[in-house]
Amino acid sequence: MDLYPAIDLRGGRCVRLLRGDYDRETHYGDDPVAQAVAFAAAGAPWIHVVDLDAARSGEATNREVIAAICAAVEVPVQSGGGVRSVAAAAALAEVGVARVVIGTAALESPELVAEVAARQPVAVGLDARGRELAAHGWEVASGLDLIDVARRFNDVGVAALVVTEIGRDGTLEGPAFDQLADVLAVGDLDVVASGGVGTVDDLRRLAALEVGGRRLSGAILGRALYEGTVDLAEAIEAVASR
């Protein structure tokens, strides 16, 4: 299972939101490029970058920062937030993003995902409160069901599903294991877990989660790294040994 240390960008700074609430932001630094370099130096196989401003507005506010991150590290960068057109996805690829994450547009215009996937690697971001998916920076309830939508993308060329339990995100209270197991059970796509990781033991449990012979391909780490409850190098070693 690969680990994806996360850099969430708002106004060019490293921040984390609690349960996706833009009014509950914690600032963790003004140099996201240096943070990415530190993650790569610790052995991260991926860097996960989210443009929180773009997720909310659709405007690519932090693209120059994302480009700088891609230029500074040799590991692949996965990035999302506000990717709602072929042009927006292509623009991220042009600055070095290895895989784009499409969230809101995947719910509102699912045909866009197949169109982008025919041109470049793409993951679908499924951000849910329980089974109900949210959109537009998690501020709008979609009325769509997580499992139904996960099935929809099985055969359109998607590389992975990034599944976030919003109610756990930024809490350090542990992932939503049952939710992730339900997603693993409905298709063949790689599944990357996000939300709630607080300890290395959480990561060990994620690495051990198995449904029908399928396991998670990755897990995203955010606040646990910034608060020091998880050491990235130790975590990478722990999941590699599973």
N, C-alpha and C positions, 0 to 999 in steps of 0.2 A: 504494500500500500504506500503510495507516494504521499508526502506531506507538502502542502501548499501554504507557506506563510503568506499572510494577507497584508496588503497595504491599501487602506481605504483613504481616498483622497477627497478633501473638501477645501476649496480655496488654495490648493497646492500644498496643503499640510497633511500629515499623517494623523488620522482621527479614528475613533471607533464610536459607533452609536449603540445604545442599549435598546435591544429589541427593534432596531430599525427606526427609532424615534429621533428625528433631526433636532429636536429640542433637548435631547439627552446625549450630548456629544462629549467625549473625552479627547483632549488634544495630547498626542504622544510625540510630536516632533515636527520641526520645520524643514527637514531634509529627507524626503522620501527616497531619493537616489542613494544616499548613504545607508539608509535602512535596508534597501534592496541589496546593496553590496554586502552588508553584514549578514543578511540571510543566506546569500549565495556562498559566502565564505564559511558559514556553519554547515554547509552540505546540502542545502535545500535543492531538490531536483526541479522545482518549479517556483515561480513567484506569481501570486495571485493579486491582481490590482483591480480595484473598483473605483470608478469615477462616480462618487456619490452625487455630485452636482448634476452630472449628465443623467444619472438614473432618475432624478427628480424632474429635470427640465427637458431632457432630450438634447441639450446643447453640450458639445464636446469641450467642456470648460478646462479640463486638465490634460488635454492630449499632449502638450509639449512636455509635461512632467512624465507622462507615460513613455514618450519617445526617449527621454533622457534615461529612464530606468532601463529600457531595452538596450540602449547603447552601453550601459555601464556594467551589465551582467552577461555572463555566457550561458546561463541556464534559460530555458524557455519561459516566456511571460504569458500568462493567461489573463485576459482583461475584459471587463464588461462595464456596463453602466451606460444607458442611453443609446445602445446600438439598435437602431430602429429602421435601418435602410441598408441596402447593398453598399451604398457609398460610405456610410459610417463604418461598416465592417471592413471595407477595403482600406479606408484611411488608417485604421489601427494596424492592419497588416503592413501597410507601407512604412510605418514607423517602427516595425519590428515585433509586433505582437504575434506570438506563435499560434494562439487559439483565442478566438473571441467568444464571449458569453452573451447570449441573447436571452433576455428575460421578458420584459413587457411585450415586445414585438412578437415573441413566440406565442404568446397567448392571444394577441389581437390580430395578428397576421401570420398564422403558422406557415403559410406558403413561402414566406420570406426565408424561413430557416432552410428549407430545401434549396432555395436559390443561392443563399450564401454558402451552404455546405458544398455545392457544386464548384465553388471557387476557392474556398479556403477552409481550414479546420474550424469547427464551431461546436460549442457546447450550449446546451439549453439550461438556463437558470430557472429552477422551479422553487419559488420562495413561498412558503405556506405557513398558515396558522392552523395547525392540525391538518385537515385535508383541503381547506380552501386556499387557493392560490391568490397572491397579491401582486399588484403591478405598480408602475410609476413610483419607484423608490419605496415600495411596500406601503404606500399611503392609500391605495385604492383596492378594495376587495373586488376580485374578478368574478366571483360566483362559480368559478371552475374548480373541478376536483383534481387534486394532485395525481391520483393514480390513473384517472381517465386520460389526462394530458400526457403523462409519462408514456402510456401505451402509444399515443398518437405519433411519437417521434421515433419509434423503433426502426422504421425502414426508409428514412429520408436522408441518410448519410451523416447523421449527427455523430460526433466523436464521443460525447459524454453528456450525462445529466449532472448538474450541480444542484444538490437538494439542500435547502436551508429551512430549518424550523425557526421561524421568526421569533417565536416565544422563548427560544433558548439562546438566540444570538446575543453575544456580549454578556451573558450571565455567568459563565463559568460553572453552570449547574449540571453539565453533562449533556451529551447529544440525545436526540430523539431516536433511540435505537429501533423502536417498533415501527416508526414511520419509515426509516431507512430500509428495514427488512421488507416492508410492503412494496417499496419501489424496486428493490432487488428481485422480487418475486414476479414482476410483470413484464420483463423484457430481457434483452441481451446486451443493452448498452452499458458501458462503463458508468459507474455511479460514484460521484465525489460528494462526500458528506460535509456539511457546513453548519455551524451553530452549536454553541454550548460546551465545546471542549474546554476543560479546566485543568486536567491533570494528564500525566503520561498514562495512567491506568485507563482513562477514557479512550486514549488512542489505542491501547492494547485491545480493549473491548471492540473498538471499531474494526481493527485488523482481524479479529477473530470472528466477526459477524459473518455468518454463512447461511444462505438460503438457496436450496436446490443446487448446491455445488458452486454458487456464485458468491463472490466477496466484493467488497468495496475496492475501487481502484485508487481512491485517494481520500484525503481529509484536509480541510482548510483550517488553519490555525490563526487566530487573531489576538483577542485580548489576552489570552493565556501567555502569549509570548511577551507582550508589552508589559504585563503585570508581573512577569517572572514566575508564574506558577508552573510553566513548562519551559525547559531548556531545549532549544531546537536540536542541537547535536545529540543530546540524550534521547529525544523523542524519535529522531531518525533511526538511531541504533535500535531502539525498542521495537519499532514496527518492522524493521528489516529482519529481526530475529524471529518474527512470527511465521 
